[in-house]
Amino acid sequence: MRIPEDKGLNGIVFECIQKALAALGDSAASSILYQIEKKYHLPREEFAPRPLDFIKYLRQFLGESGSVVIERLIVREMISAFNLRLSASDATFERALEEARKNFLAS
């Protein structure tokens, strides 16, 4: 799969985050995005360029155990979007992001 360059790496990563959150339903997704924006003072326009901060705040908001399910959904979306050779059940967001960067730069 060829990754569209016009969106940029962070734009594609944030699309993966949005798809994963959408699996929880519109209300839950909107609530999580709102809480991260307000509680952690991360403006929505900064979600895409700062994916590591977004995940850090997601973990703080939901707790380590609460964020695991969402992170696995995000990693699964990233595996698909970037054609990564990782296991969604074992890979962390950070590892998936590192591999996505390599694939994106190589494309």
C-alpha positions as CSV (number, residue, x, y, z in Angstrom):
1,M,0.0,0.0,0.0
2,R,1.3,3.4,-0.9
3,I,0.8,6.0,1.8
4,P,-0.5,9.3,0.5
5,E,2.1,12.0,1.2
6,D,-0.3,14.9,1.1
7,K,-1.7,14.0,4.6
8,G,1.7,13.7,6.2
9,L,2.7,11.1,8.8
10,N,1.0,12.8,11.7
11,G,-2.2,13.3,9.8
12,I,-2.4,9.7,8.9
13,V,-1.6,8.7,12.5
14,F,-4.4,10.9,13.8
15,E,-6.8,9.4,11.3
16,C,-5.9,6.0,12.8
17,I,-6.6,7.5,16.3
18,Q,-10.0,8.8,15.1
19,K,-11.0,5.5,13.5
20,A,-10.1,3.6,16.7
21,L,-12.1,6.1,18.8
22,A,-15.0,5.8,16.4
23,A,-15.2,2.1,17.3
24,L,-16.3,3.2,20.8
25,G,-19.2,5.3,19.4
26,D,-19.5,9.0,18.6
27,S,-20.4,10.0,22.2
28,A,-17.4,8.2,23.8
29,A,-15.0,9.5,21.1
30,S,-16.2,13.1,21.4
31,S,-16.0,12.9,25.2
32,I,-12.5,11.6,25.2
33,L,-11.3,14.2,22.7
34,Y,-13.0,17.0,24.6
35,Q,-11.5,15.9,27.9
36,I,-8.0,15.7,26.5
37,E,-8.4,19.2,25.0
38,K,-9.8,20.8,28.2
39,K,-8.2,18.8,31.0
40,Y,-4.7,18.7,29.5
41,H,-4.8,22.0,27.5
42,L,-3.9,20.3,24.3
43,P,-5.8,22.2,21.5
44,R,-7.5,20.0,18.9
45,E,-5.4,21.4,16.2
46,E,-2.4,20.0,18.1
47,F,-3.7,16.5,18.3
48,A,-2.3,15.4,14.9
49,P,1.2,17.1,15.2
50,R,1.6,15.8,18.8
51,P,0.5,12.1,18.7
52,L,2.8,11.1,21.6
53,D,1.3,13.9,23.8
54,F,-2.1,12.8,22.8
55,I,-1.4,9.2,23.9
56,K,0.3,10.3,27.1
57,Y,-2.9,12.3,28.0
58,L,-5.1,9.4,27.0
59,R,-3.2,7.2,29.4
60,Q,-3.5,9.8,32.2
61,F,-7.2,10.3,31.6
62,L,-8.2,6.6,31.3
63,G,-5.4,5.1,33.4
64,E,-2.9,2.6,32.0
65,S,-5.3,-0.3,32.1
66,G,-8.2,1.8,30.7
67,S,-6.2,3.0,27.7
68,V,-4.9,-0.4,26.7
69,V,-8.0,-1.3,24.7
70,I,-8.0,2.0,22.8
71,E,-4.3,1.8,22.2
72,R,-4.6,-1.7,20.7
73,L,-7.4,-0.4,18.4
74,I,-5.1,2.5,17.3
75,V,-2.2,0.2,16.7
76,R,-4.4,-2.1,14.6
77,E,-5.4,0.9,12.5
78,M,-1.8,1.9,12.1
79,I,-0.8,-1.6,11.1
80,S,-3.4,-1.4,8.3
81,A,-2.6,2.2,7.2
82,F,1.1,1.8,7.1
83,N,1.3,-2.0,6.3
84,L,3.3,-2.7,9.5
85,R,4.6,-6.1,10.4
86,L,3.6,-5.9,14.0
87,S,1.1,-7.7,16.2
88,A,-1.6,-5.4,17.5
89,S,-1.8,-7.4,20.7
90,D,1.9,-6.9,21.5
91,A,2.9,-3.6,20.0
92,T,2.9,-0.4,21.9
93,F,1.8,2.9,20.3
94,E,5.3,4.2,20.5
95,R,6.7,1.1,18.6
96,A,3.9,1.4,16.0
97,L,4.7,5.1,15.5
98,E,8.4,4.3,15.1
99,E,7.7,1.7,12.5
100,A,5.2,3.9,10.7
101,R,7.8,6.7,10.5
102,K,10.2,4.2,8.9
103,N,7.6,3.1,6.3
104,F,6.5,6.6,5.6
105,L,10.0,7.9,5.0
106,A,10.8,4.9,2.8
107,S,7.7,5.4,0.6
